[in-house]
Amino acid sequence: MLKRKCNIKQERRCFMKSKQTRLYNITFIELMLISFATSLGYSMIATLISSYSVTIGASLTYAGIIAGVFSIAALTLRPFGGFFSDNFNKKYLLVITTVMLAACFLGYSVCHAVIPLILIRLLHGAAFGINTTVNLALAAEYIPDERMNEGFGVFGIGQVISQIIGPTIGLWIKDFFSYTTLFIICAILVFLSAMLALLGVQYDGCGKKKMNLDSKAGKGIHIDNFIARECILYALIGGIFSVGNGVTNNFLVLIGKERMITNISLFFVVNATLLFLLRLTIGKILDKVSILFIVNISLAVSGIAMLLIGYSYGLIPILVAAVLKACGNVGGQISLQTACVKKVDACRIGIATSTYYIGSDLGNGFGPILAGKIADVSDYKAMFLAMASVFMIGMIVFSAYIYGKKGKINEKMQN
């Protein structure tokens, strides 16, 4: 059985060999740029992949499948991303998976049939699942211990910026040129980031091979080497927010066309701009508020946003939904991800992070598939009403879990 030999002090000494005393050291900045480039490429096509699928002959159901299989593949490979990053050289893993991402964008540019497109989406999702996990794990080795929270927050800003500008840039390139041009530009961008990882990132391999074979423990691999079981509920609730993200990203453009809502891409600009601003300011507030309160409020406002999108025929309600959705995403996702990290010891933070990502992948993967089926048999109103119901169910489940946990603690104290 593979067992984690968790000597925290020894790990910290090893990590500090590769860390700098400054947060904005050159390697950390390079990793931020790589993360930004891969996220930008993803964001530029994420809102268009469903409409592109329709243009090559896919039904709405298949459009949802094509959009969703990406996250299913990422979900399948995500646990292995944490395992690989602990046992192999993170730099080389980052380079290989980034090159694979660039190859997938090139594949989109020459793909004009549904089945091959599904296969490319599967490969793209698998590479993305490992790439994002390895990149974050590698970045952690260059963040000073005393600035870890700040470092993770700053590292994620590139992803938020890509959400702000990516969909708009993608729509502009597609409208003025073509889908093929868009995919080729994404491939070039991501390939350049792979070259930056290969030639720029300096990494001595310190901190790898933390999981070793203990022959006395027997053969096989234990689930705890891949999944933080204590974080599963938090990951699933976090995945509900990803359901909303996946459905909105993949079907909002189609709704805009059907209802003739002009400038609907402003939704993504408003939503991502608020995500950026809130990430910079809300951290101190979240530290002072109970997780039950903030998560339930976040689920509630996100559910309202789903209803607004589903029943709106004008731009103003859509933009209000963008504001509510941003508030819900930031409050809920940051609180839940932080809770996952706090539930494990220092040597399992990577596994906790990948576990949380699994919830996101579930939401992004199955959300569009189920939503596309609902839209096929009914309409977009029913689809977003169903999504709002999922958020409400999440509130009930999470509240029951937290109150049940408190009850067990009180019972133990009385005994």
RODO-2510 file (C-alpha; in nm, 4 decimals, decimal comma):
residues 415
     n   res          X          Y          Z
     1     m     0,0000     0,0000     0,0000
     2     l     0,1235     0,3444    -0,0835
     3     k     0,1409     0,5484     0,2344
     4     r     0,2201     0,9140     0,2851
     5     k     0,5214     0,9664     0,5039
     6     c     0,4146     1,2944     0,6516
     7     n     0,7023     1,4626     0,8282
     8     i     0,5834     1,8207     0,8106
     9     k     0,9005     1,9828     0,9396
    10     q     1,1120     1,7912     0,6913
    11     e     0,8762     1,8867     0,4059
    12     r     0,8933     2,2520     0,4994
    13     r     1,2746     2,2484     0,4997
    14     c     1,2695     2,0866     0,1551
    15     f     1,0137     2,3322     0,0211
    16     m     1,2081     2,6326     0,1456
    17     k     1,5034     2,5319    -0,0730
    18     s     1,2997     2,6280    -0,3783
    19     k     1,0939     2,9084    -0,2239
    20     q     1,1888     3,2749    -0,2246
    21     t     1,1343     3,5202     0,0578
    22     r     0,9405     3,7452    -0,1800
    23     l     0,6013     3,6456    -0,3130
    24     y     0,6600     3,7967    -0,6563
    25     n     0,9741     3,5992    -0,7367
    26     i     1,0488     3,5300    -1,1022
    27     t     0,9401     3,1655    -1,1010
    28     f     0,6091     3,2434    -0,9311
    29     i     0,5391     3,5143    -1,1896
    30     e     0,6245     3,2749    -1,4735
    31     l     0,3854     3,0152    -1,3343
    32     m     0,1155     3,2814    -1,3051
    33     l     0,1669     3,3700    -1,6728
    34     i     0,1446     3,0037    -1,7736
    35     s    -0,1750     2,9631    -1,5716
    36     f    -0,3147     3,2799    -1,7283
    37     a    -0,2344     3,1624    -2,0830
    38     t    -0,3929     2,8193    -2,0402
    39     s    -0,6968     2,9725    -1,8681
    40     l    -0,7312     3,2365    -2,1398
    41     g    -0,7270     2,9730    -2,4119
    42     y    -0,9956     2,7791    -2,2253
    43     s    -1,2093     3,0905    -2,1667
    44     m    -1,1882     3,2005    -2,5305
    45     i    -1,3644     2,8847    -2,6485
    46     a    -1,5650     2,7777    -2,3415
    47     t    -1,8666     2,9912    -2,4292
    48     l    -1,8502     2,9005    -2,7979
    49     i    -1,7936     2,5258    -2,8029
    50     s    -2,1678     2,4521    -2,7873
    51     s    -2,2520     2,6921    -3,0695
    52     y    -1,9581     2,5554    -3,2724
    53     s    -2,0950     2,2054    -3,2184
    54     v    -2,4324     2,3140    -3,3547
    55     t    -2,2676     2,4628    -3,6658
    56     i    -2,1122     2,1251    -3,7522
    57     g    -2,4453     1,9456    -3,7148
    58     a    -2,4765     1,8545    -3,3457
    59     s    -2,8152     1,8594    -3,1712
    60     l    -2,8580     2,0507    -2,8448
    61     t    -2,8173     1,7253    -2,6553
    62     y    -2,4894     1,6515    -2,8332
    63     a    -2,3831     2,0138    -2,7858
    64     g    -2,4272     1,9654    -2,4125
    65     i    -2,2335     1,6379    -2,4261
    66     i    -1,9473     1,7984    -2,6184
    67     a    -1,9329     2,0803    -2,3656
    68     g    -1,9589     1,8485    -2,0669
    69     v    -1,7207     1,5650    -2,1547
    70     f    -1,4309     1,8069    -2,1072
    71     s    -1,4965     1,8268    -1,7339
    72     i    -1,5738     1,4563    -1,7083
    73     a    -1,2288     1,3798    -1,8493
    74     a    -1,0718     1,6362    -1,6165
    75     l    -1,2604     1,4769    -1,3282
    76     t    -1,1306     1,1295    -1,4160
    77     l    -0,7668     1,2386    -1,4341
    78     r    -0,7724     1,5011    -1,1577
    79     p    -0,6877     1,2655    -0,8668
    80     f    -0,3915     1,1309    -1,0636
    81     g    -0,2675     1,4866    -1,1132
    82     g    -0,1996     1,5189    -0,7413
    83     f    -0,0424     1,1735    -0,7292
    84     f     0,1805     1,2430    -1,0303
    85     s     0,2924     1,5808    -0,8964
    86     d     0,4092     1,4099    -0,5760
    87     n     0,6011     1,1351    -0,7544
    88     f     0,7381     1,2916    -1,0753
    89     n     0,9100     1,6133    -1,1773
    90     k     0,6473     1,8867    -1,1703
    91     k     0,8197     2,1027    -1,4310
    92     y     0,8255     1,8298    -1,6942
    93     l     0,4664     1,7327    -1,6172
    94     l     0,3682     2,0969    -1,6642
    95     v     0,5494     2,1187    -1,9990
    96     i     0,4044     1,7932    -2,1340
    97     t     0,0447     1,8701    -2,0389
    98     t     0,0682     2,2277    -2,1705
    99     v     0,1905     2,0999    -2,5087
   100     m    -0,1031     1,8571    -2,5070
   101     l    -0,3405     2,1494    -2,4508
   102     a    -0,1943     2,3323    -2,7509
   103     a    -0,2329     2,0177    -2,9637
   104     c    -0,6009     1,9941    -2,8665
   105     f    -0,6678     2,3498    -2,9862
   106     l    -0,5099     2,2587    -3,3198
   107     g    -0,7331     1,9529    -3,3274
   108     y    -1,0430     2,1718    -3,2919
   109     s    -0,9345     2,3758    -3,5931
   110     v    -0,9459     2,0747    -3,8274
   111     c    -1,2391     1,8903    -3,6695
   112     h    -1,5750     1,9107    -3,8479
   113     a    -1,7600     1,6046    -3,7157
   114     v    -1,9304     1,5344    -3,3849
   115     i    -1,7564     1,2118    -3,2755
   116     p    -1,3979     1,3331    -3,3393
   117     l    -1,4852     1,6558    -3,1589
   118     i    -1,5982     1,4554    -2,8548
   119     l    -1,2685     1,2641    -2,8577
   120     i    -1,0647     1,5854    -2,8710
   121     r    -1,2699     1,7312    -2,5865
   122     l    -1,1919     1,4205    -2,3793
   123     l    -0,8175     1,4605    -2,4397
   124     h    -0,8378     1,8335    -2,3726
   125     g    -1,0157     1,7768    -2,0416
   126     a    -0,7706     1,5083    -1,9302
   127     a    -0,4686     1,7281    -2,0023
   128     f    -0,6339     2,0288    -1,8384
   129     g    -0,7152     1,8320    -1,5219
   130     i    -0,3538     1,7312    -1,4697
   131     n    -0,2092     2,0621    -1,5896
   132     t    -0,4001     2,2851    -1,3471
   133     t    -0,3307     2,0573    -1,0511
   134     v     0,0426     2,0353    -1,1237
   135     n     0,0731     2,4088    -1,1901
   136     l    -0,0858     2,4975    -0,8558
   137     a     0,1231     2,2392    -0,6700
   138     l     0,4405     2,3742    -0,8291
   139     a     0,3461     2,7348    -0,7507
   140     a     0,2975     2,6428    -0,3849
   141     e     0,6682     2,5632    -0,3607
   142     y     0,7538     2,9245    -0,4472
   143     i     0,5124     3,0953    -0,2075
   144     p     0,6572     3,1955     0,1319
   145     d     0,4873     3,0115     0,4185
   146     e     0,3830     3,3321     0,5895
   147     r     0,2102     3,4580     0,2715
   148     m     0,0427     3,1344     0,1577
   149     n    -0,3176     3,2635     0,1580
   150     e    -0,2155     3,5796    -0,0247
   151     g    -0,0154     3,3756    -0,2720
   152     f    -0,3022     3,1448    -0,3644
   153     g    -0,5316     3,4441    -0,3997
   154     v    -0,2906     3,6283    -0,6284
   155     f    -0,2201     3,3146    -0,8300
   156     g    -0,5905     3,2794    -0,9117
   157     i    -0,6261     3,6374    -1,0362
   158     g    -0,4946     3,5395    -1,3796
   159     q    -0,7804     3,2931    -1,4144
   160     v    -1,0290     3,5643    -1,3221
   161     i    -0,8787     3,8066    -1,5737
   162     s    -0,9033     3,5397    -1,8410
   163     q    -1,2729     3,5059    -1,7586
   164     i    -1,3117     3,8817    -1,8007
   165     i    -1,1470     3,9129    -2,1398
   166     g    -1,1521     3,5565    -2,2760
   167     p    -1,5156     3,5178    -2,3840
   168     t    -1,5247     3,8656    -2,5390
   169     i    -1,1986     3,8110    -2,7287
   170     g    -1,3182     3,4691    -2,8402
   171     l    -1,6484     3,6059    -2,9691
   172     w    -1,4719     3,8919    -3,1463
   173     i    -1,2233     3,6627    -3,3227
   174     k    -1,5009     3,4227    -3,4218
   175     d    -1,7259     3,7017    -3,5552
   176     f    -1,4569     3,8879    -3,7497
   177     f    -1,2578     3,5847    -3,8664
   178     s    -1,3726     3,2280    -3,8005
   179     y    -1,3799     2,9446    -3,5501
   180     t    -1,0702     2,7995    -3,7167
   181     t    -0,8735     3,1205    -3,6648
   182     l    -0,9824     3,1303    -3,3012
   183     f    -0,8608     2,7762    -3,2351
   184     i    -0,5239     2,8390    -3,4047
   185     i    -0,4647     3,1561    -3,2017
   186     c    -0,5412     2,9646    -2,8809
   187     a    -0,2980     2,6903    -2,9848
   188     i    -0,0168     2,9418    -3,0440
   189     l    -0,0812     3,1154    -2,7121
   190     v    -0,0747     2,7926    -2,5124
   191     f     0,2297     2,6573    -2,6983
   192     l     0,4241     2,9735    -2,6096
   193     s     0,3360     2,9178    -2,2446
   194     a     0,4730     2,5621    -2,2736
   195     m     0,8016     2,7064    -2,4001
   196     l     0,8052     2,9448    -2,1034
   197     a     0,7616     2,6475    -1,8696
   198     l     1,0427     2,4563    -2,0408
   199     l     1,2955     2,7368    -2,0769
   200     g     1,2003     2,9796    -1,8005
   201     v     1,0847     2,7878    -1,4950
   202     q     1,3762     2,6823    -1,2743
   203     y     1,2940     2,3759    -1,0668
   204     d     1,5336     2,1412    -0,8889
   205     g     1,2768     1,8721    -0,8115
   206     c     1,2775     1,9448    -0,4391
   207     g     0,9629     1,8272    -0,2677
   208     k     0,8804     1,5451    -0,5079
   209     k     0,8519     1,1760    -0,4280
   210     k     0,6717     1,2311    -0,1003
   211     m     0,4716     0,9118    -0,1426
   212     n     0,6807     0,5991    -0,1156
   213     l     0,6172     0,2289    -0,1255
   214     d     0,6008     0,0747     0,2182
   215     s     0,6540    -0,2923     0,1479
   216     k     0,5463    -0,3859     0,4976
   217     a     0,2068    -0,2265     0,4445
   218     g     0,1224    -0,4556     0,1563
   219     k     0,0618    -0,3999    -0,2114
   220     g    -0,1856    -0,1675    -0,3790
   221     i    -0,2860     0,1942    -0,3681
   222     h    -0,5119     0,3382    -0,0998
   223     i    -0,7906     0,5817    -0,1853
   224     d    -0,6449     0,8348     0,0590
   225     n    -0,3517     0,8753    -0,1788
   226     f    -0,5929     1,0344    -0,4257
   227     i    -0,8990     1,1642    -0,2389
   228     a    -0,9409     1,3608     0,0844
   229     r    -1,2577     1,1907     0,2070
   230     e    -1,3166     1,4533     0,4749
   231     c    -1,3533     1,7146     0,1980
   232     i    -1,6009     1,5326    -0,0263
   233     l    -1,9179     1,7098     0,0917
   234     y    -1,7529     2,0500     0,0614
   235     a    -1,6347     1,9584    -0,2883
   236     l    -1,9837     1,8508    -0,3942
   237     i    -2,1412     2,1722    -0,2667
   238     g    -1,8688     2,3655    -0,4473
   239     g    -1,9582     2,1663    -0,7554
   240     i    -2,3081     2,3139    -0,7500
   241     f    -2,1578     2,6550    -0,8244
   242     s    -1,9746     2,4911    -1,1141
   243     v    -2,3069     2,3544    -1,2405
   244     g    -2,4276     2,7123    -1,2708
   245     n    -2,1024     2,8195    -1,4347
   246     g    -2,1023     2,5357    -1,6845
   247     v    -2,4651     2,5774    -1,7879
   248     t    -2,4372     2,9563    -1,8156
   249     n    -2,1095     2,9499    -2,0080
   250     n    -2,2329     2,6940    -2,2569
   251     f    -2,5899     2,8093    -2,3203
   252     l    -2,6014     3,1860    -2,2601
   253     v    -2,4863     3,2669    -2,6148
   254     l    -2,7556     3,0369    -2,7569
   255     i    -3,0179     3,2046    -2,5364
   256     g    -2,9051     3,5442    -2,6613
   257     k    -2,9501     3,4337    -3,0224
   258     e    -3,2924     3,2799    -2,9615
   259     r    -3,4250     3,5798    -2,7681
   260     m    -3,2368     3,8367    -2,9777
   261     i    -3,0606     3,9894    -2,6769
   262     t    -2,7831     4,2094    -2,8139
   263     n    -2,4465     4,2506    -2,6394
   264     i    -2,5118     3,9484    -2,4205
   265     s    -2,1347     3,8957    -2,3934
   266     l    -2,1397     4,1871    -2,1448
   267     f    -2,2649     3,9298    -1,8947
   268     f    -1,9199     3,7708    -1,8897
   269     v    -1,7437     4,1065    -1,8573
   270     v    -1,9591     4,2199    -1,5627
   271     n    -1,9475     3,8820    -1,3929
   272     a    -1,5722     3,8334    -1,4199
   273     t    -1,4911     4,1964    -1,3303
   274     l    -1,6844     4,1578    -1,0056
   275     l    -1,5146     3,8238    -0,9424
   276     f    -1,1802     4,0013    -0,9702
   277     l    -1,2774     4,2895    -0,7397
   278     l    -1,4439     4,0683    -0,4806
   279     r    -1,1470     3,8324    -0,4636
   280     l    -0,9295     4,1278    -0,3689
   281     t    -1,1586     4,2538    -0,0924
   282     i    -1,3799     3,9814     0,0501
   283     g    -1,1205     3,7574     0,2149
   284     k    -1,1154     3,9434     0,5487
   285     i    -1,4966     3,9388     0,5643
   286     l    -1,5150     3,5652     0,4997
   287     d    -1,2736     3,5007     0,7877
   288     k    -1,5225     3,6608     1,0311
   289     v    -1,8443     3,4945     0,9094
   290     s    -1,9545     3,1364     0,9699
   291     i    -1,9218     2,9072     0,6714
   292     l    -2,2863     2,7981     0,7041
   293     f    -2,4099     3,1562     0,6687
   294     i    -2,1868     3,2567     0,3791
   295     v    -2,2362     2,9345     0,1813
   296     n    -2,6153     2,9433     0,2183
   297     i    -2,6327     3,3099     0,1178
   298     s    -2,4085     3,2343    -0,1785
   299     l    -2,6258     2,9414    -0,2872
   300     a    -2,9400     3,1537    -0,2546
   301     v    -2,8200     3,4470    -0,4657
   302     s    -2,6787     3,2084    -0,7248
   303     g    -3,0161     3,0346    -0,7502
   304     i    -3,1842     3,3723    -0,8045
   305     a    -2,9312     3,4454    -1,0801
   306     m    -3,0296     3,1221    -1,2544
   307     l    -3,3961     3,2243    -1,2475
   308     l    -3,3167     3,5674    -1,3883
   309     i    -3,1225     3,4194    -1,6783
   310     g    -3,3922     3,1638    -1,7527
   311     y    -3,6816     3,4080    -1,7565
   312     s    -3,5188     3,7259    -1,8960
   313     y    -3,5653     3,8656    -2,2447
   314     g    -3,3598     4,1827    -2,2016
   315     l    -3,0017     4,2745    -2,1228
   316     i    -3,0594     4,4514    -1,7877
   317     p    -3,1924     4,1459    -1,5977
   318     i    -2,9094     3,9413    -1,7502
   319     l    -2,6540     4,1877    -1,6104
   320     v    -2,8226     4,1782    -1,2678
   321     a    -2,7860     3,8010    -1,2818
   322     a    -2,4167     3,8490    -1,3613
   323     v    -2,3750     4,0539    -1,0419
   324     l    -2,5597     3,8020    -0,8240
   325     k    -2,3747     3,5094    -0,9767
   326     a    -2,0375     3,6730    -0,9088
   327     c    -2,1264     3,7387    -0,5438
   328     g    -2,2425     3,3818    -0,4982
   329     n    -1,9405     3,2264    -0,6674
   330     v    -1,6806     3,4234    -0,4728
   331     g    -1,8382     3,3772    -0,1311
   332     g    -1,9250     3,0122    -0,1732
   333     q    -1,6259     2,8812    -0,3612
   334     i    -1,3554     3,0574    -0,1587
   335     s    -1,5156     2,9538     0,1717
   336     l    -1,5519     2,5912     0,0654
   337     q    -1,2024     2,5644    -0,0817
   338     t    -1,0496     2,7181     0,2307
   339     a    -1,2474     2,4752     0,4464
   340     c    -1,1091     2,1829     0,2442
   341     v    -0,7518     2,2980     0,3012
   342     k    -0,8096     2,3499     0,6736
   343     k    -0,9516     1,9992     0,7124
   344     v    -0,6227     1,8285     0,6231
   345     d    -0,2668     1,8475     0,7500
   346     a     0,0112     2,0205     0,5588
   347     c     0,1263     1,7141     0,3684
   348     r    -0,2187     1,6552     0,2115
   349     i    -0,3045     2,0063     0,0916
   350     g    -0,2511     1,9009    -0,2691
   351     i    -0,4923     1,6097    -0,2316
   352     a    -0,7475     1,8385    -0,0632
   353     t    -0,7164     2,0853    -0,3500
   354     s    -0,7608     1,8170    -0,6147
   355     t    -1,0606     1,6797    -0,4220
   356     y    -1,2226     2,0215    -0,4326
   357     y    -1,1492     2,0437    -0,8050
   358     i    -1,3247     1,7097    -0,8509
   359     g    -1,6464     1,8703    -0,7293
   360     s    -1,5974     2,1512    -0,9805
   361     d    -1,5366     1,9018    -1,2601
   362     l    -1,8525     1,7096    -1,1691
   363     g    -2,0554     2,0285    -1,1905
   364     n    -1,8978     2,1502    -1,5121
   365     g    -1,9252     1,8058    -1,6687
   366     f    -2,2690     1,6765    -1,5856
   367     g    -2,4378     2,0178    -1,5574
   368     p    -2,4341     2,1026    -1,9304
   369     i    -2,5218     1,7448    -2,0282
   370     l    -2,8321     1,7316    -1,8087
   371     a    -2,9223     2,0914    -1,8909
   372     g    -2,8952     2,0258    -2,2640
   373     k    -3,1297     1,7304    -2,2302
   374     i    -3,3833     1,9413    -2,0402
   375     a    -3,3625     2,2143    -2,3055
   376     d    -3,4126     1,9551    -2,5790
   377     v    -3,7326     1,8158    -2,4284
   378     s    -3,8617     2,1470    -2,2909
   379     d    -3,7048     2,4946    -2,3128
   380     y    -3,4430     2,7225    -2,1584
   381     k    -3,6833     2,8387    -1,8864
   382     a    -3,7246     2,4842    -1,7578
   383     m    -3,3506     2,4289    -1,7816
   384     f    -3,2599     2,7253    -1,5598
   385     l    -3,5489     2,6550    -1,3225
   386     a    -3,3970     2,3106    -1,2695
   387     m    -3,0570     2,4709    -1,2049
   388     a    -3,2085     2,7044    -0,9448
   389     s    -3,3644     2,4017    -0,7738
   390     v    -3,0198     2,2397    -0,7479
   391     f    -2,8919     2,5429    -0,5554
   392     m    -3,1843     2,5251    -0,3151
   393     i    -3,1250     2,1529    -0,2557
   394     g    -2,7608     2,2346    -0,1853
   395     m    -2,8671     2,4743     0,0911
   396     i    -3,0726     2,2020     0,2592
   397     v    -2,7994     1,9373     0,2362
   398     f    -2,5211     2,1661     0,3578
   399     s    -2,7278     2,2971     0,6494
   400     a    -2,8159     1,9422     0,7547
   401     y    -2,4491     1,8437     0,7413
   402     i    -2,3248     2,1400     0,9467
   403     y    -2,5974     2,1099     1,2105
   404     g    -2,5433     1,7339     1,2285
   405     k    -2,1727     1,7881     1,2769
   406     k    -2,2355     2,0399     1,5553
   407     g    -2,4730     1,7952     1,7217
   408     k    -2,2086     1,5222     1,7248
   409     i    -1,9531     1,7614     1,8742
   410     n    -2,1935     1,8667     2,1499
   411     e    -2,2757     1,5023     2,2219
   412     k    -1,9069     1,4173     2,2599
   413     m    -1,8544     1,7132     2,4929
   414     q    -2,1446     1,6020     2,7133
   415     n    -2,0088     1,2487     2,7326
***
